[in-house]
Amino acid sequence: MTAVIVPDGSQTQILDAWSNAASAIGRKPSTTLHWVNVKSHPQRVYLSSVLCGFQQAYVCSVVLSKWDVRNARAIRQPHYLYGWLLRVLVERLSWFAKKQGGQIVLHFSQVKGLPPETISTYVDKLRQQETSIEWTALVLPLRVNTPQNQRMLQVADTASGVVFAAFEWDDYGNTERRYLEIIKPRLWCPPRGELSKYGLKVAPFPHPRHGWLEGFCAGK
């Protein structure tokens, strides 16, 4: 689960650049751009570079390897996994806002098979629990929309695809980390912070099957 954080007032500039990027890869500017529908490696490299060029933007991603989850209940229930990812991501978004002395408006993409109210209800339940979420740094209630209606979600979809490609094996056992290397400058990490605790939270960590991860997170 991945978020792209942008300052208020920068959306128009970013979306104009995103429309130009869509045109550059042969899509109509009005096209709803989904990473999964961009099959060409060069085009994916290009979109990653465009994303990295958004100097005021930050990317925050949470990755959970379901193959390494010991709790069988979590594996059987997709909503359980989604809820954990949601909580950890919201925590980090709230930390970002607090460190910046501002607030974050949360826009989530609608997930197939998961009613929008499920997300809102889950966040409401979190408020009744002990968490590390800085609630005063968030503007609630959160909003759920589609990438077609809320175009900034297309940028977040691309960021999510970039991270997914680095961790998910294809049919031949390969992953593609180049996209993630390209956007690394945009991964949020506060001064003296650890990337593995902020902009790229991966569980488990260290990861038993991604030996490159520790070096990636430690590198500057």
C-alpha positions in Angstrom: 0.0 0.0 0.0 1.5 3.3 -1.1 0.8 7.0 -0.7 2.1 10.0 -2.5 2.2 13.1 -0.3 2.0 16.5 -2.0 1.6 20.0 -0.6 -1.7 21.7 -1.0 -1.7 23.9 -4.1 0.7 21.7 -6.1 -1.8 19.3 -7.5 -2.6 21.3 -10.7 1.1 21.5 -11.6 1.6 17.8 -10.9 -1.5 16.7 -12.8 -0.5 18.8 -15.8 2.9 17.1 -15.8 1.1 13.7 -15.5 -1.1 14.5 -18.5 2.1 15.3 -20.5 3.6 12.0 -19.3 0.5 10.1 -20.5 0.8 11.8 -23.9 4.5 10.9 -24.1 3.8 7.2 -23.8 1.0 7.4 -26.4 -2.0 7.8 -24.2 -4.6 10.5 -24.4 -4.3 13.0 -21.6 -7.8 12.1 -20.4 -6.9 8.4 -20.1 -7.0 6.9 -16.6 -3.5 5.7 -16.3 -3.0 2.5 -14.4 0.5 1.0 -13.9 -0.8 -2.5 -14.6 -1.8 -1.4 -18.1 1.6 0.1 -18.9 3.4 -3.1 -20.1 6.5 -1.5 -21.7 9.6 -1.4 -19.6 10.9 1.8 -21.2 7.5 3.5 -20.5 7.6 2.3 -16.9 11.1 3.7 -16.5 9.9 7.0 -18.0 6.9 7.2 -15.6 9.2 6.4 -12.6 11.4 9.3 -13.7 8.5 11.7 -14.0 7.4 10.7 -10.5 10.9 11.3 -9.2 10.8 14.7 -10.8 8.1 15.9 -8.5 10.5 17.6 -6.1 7.8 18.6 -3.5 6.3 15.1 -3.4 7.1 12.2 -1.0 6.3 8.6 -1.3 5.5 6.4 1.6 5.0 2.6 1.1 4.2 -0.4 3.3 5.0 -3.9 2.1 3.8 -7.1 3.7 5.0 -10.5 2.5 1.9 -12.7 2.9 4.1 -15.7 2.2 6.0 -15.0 5.4 3.1 -14.3 7.7 3.0 -16.9 10.4 -0.6 -16.2 11.3 -2.7 -18.4 9.0 -5.8 -16.4 9.8 -4.2 -13.4 8.2 -3.5 -15.3 5.0 -7.1 -16.6 4.8 -8.7 -13.2 5.3 -7.6 -10.5 2.8 -9.3 -7.8 4.9 -7.1 -8.6 7.8 -4.0 -8.0 5.7 -5.5 -4.8 4.2 -6.3 -3.5 7.6 -2.7 -4.0 8.9 -1.3 -2.2 5.9 -3.8 0.6 6.3 -3.0 1.2 9.9 0.8 1.2 9.4 0.5 3.6 6.4 -1.8 6.0 8.2 0.6 6.0 11.1 3.4 7.2 8.9 1.3 9.7 7.1 0.4 11.2 10.4 4.0 11.3 11.5 4.9 13.1 8.3 2.2 15.7 8.9 3.2 16.3 12.5 6.9 16.7 11.6 5.8 19.3 9.0 3.6 21.1 11.4 0.5 20.5 9.2 -2.3 18.2 8.5 -2.9 15.6 5.8 -6.1 15.0 3.9 -6.4 11.3 3.1 -7.7 10.1 -0.3 -7.9 6.3 -0.7 -8.4 4.5 -3.9 -11.5 2.3 -4.1 -10.6 -1.4 -3.9 -12.5 -4.0 -5.9 -14.5 -6.1 -3.5 -14.0 -3.8 -0.6 -16.9 -1.3 0.1 -15.6 2.2 0.8 -17.4 2.3 4.1 -15.2 -0.7 5.2 -12.2 1.6 5.1 -13.8 4.4 7.0 -15.2 2.0 9.6 -11.8 0.5 10.2 -10.2 3.9 10.7 -13.0 4.8 13.2 -12.2 1.6 15.1 -8.5 2.5 15.2 -9.4 5.7 17.0 -10.7 3.5 19.8 -7.4 1.6 20.1 -3.9 2.3 21.3 -1.8 3.1 18.2 1.0 5.4 17.2 -1.2 7.5 14.9 -1.1 11.2 15.4 -4.8 11.9 14.9 -4.6 15.6 15.2 -2.4 15.6 12.1 -5.1 14.0 10.0 -8.2 15.6 8.4 -11.0 13.2 8.9 -13.2 11.6 7.7 -11.0 10.1 5.0 -12.2 10.1 1.4 -12.5 7.1 -0.9 -12.6 7.7 -4.7 -11.6 6.2 -8.0 -8.4 7.1 -10.0 -10.7 8.3 -12.8 -12.4 10.9 -10.5 -9.5 11.7 -8.3 -6.5 11.9 -10.7 -3.9 12.2 -8.1 -4.7 8.6 -7.2 -3.2 7.7 -10.6 0.2 9.0 -9.4 -0.2 7.0 -6.3 -1.1 3.9 -8.4 2.2 4.3 -10.3 4.2 4.6 -7.1 2.5 1.5 -5.8 3.3 -0.3 -9.0 7.0 0.7 -8.7 7.3 -0.8 -5.3 5.3 -3.9 -6.2 7.7 -4.6 -9.1 10.6 -4.6 -6.8 9.1 -7.3 -4.5 6.7 -9.5 -6.5 8.3 -12.2 -8.5 7.2 -12.8 -12.1 6.5 -16.2 -13.7 10.3 -16.7 -14.1 11.3 -15.7 -10.5 12.5 -12.2 -11.4 11.8 -8.9 -9.8 12.5 -5.4 -11.2 14.1 -3.0 -8.8 15.1 -0.3 -11.3 11.9 1.6 -10.9 12.3 1.7 -7.2 15.9 2.9 -7.5 14.7 5.7 -9.7 12.2 7.0 -7.2 14.4 6.5 -4.2 14.9 10.3 -3.7 11.2 10.6 -3.2 10.9 8.0 -0.5 10.2 9.8 2.7 12.9 9.6 5.4 13.3 12.4 8.0 16.8 13.6 9.0 18.6 11.0 11.1 15.7 8.6 10.4 15.7 5.1 8.9 14.1 4.6 5.6 12.9 1.1 6.7 10.8 2.7 9.4 9.4 5.6 7.4 9.1 5.7 3.6 9.6 2.0 2.9 8.3 -0.1 5.7 8.6 -3.8 4.9 7.5 -6.8 7.0 9.4 -8.9 7.8 12.6 -6.9 8.0 15.3 -8.0 7.4 13.5 -9.9 4.7 14.5 -13.6 4.2 14.2 -13.5 0.4 15.1 -10.0 -0.5 18.7 -9.7 0.7 19.2 -6.4 -1.2 16.7 -4.6 1.0 18.9 -3.7 4.0 21.6 -2.2 1.7 19.0 -0.2 -0.2 17.5 1.2 3.0 20.9 2.0 4.5 22.2 3.7 1.4 21.9 7.4 0.8 
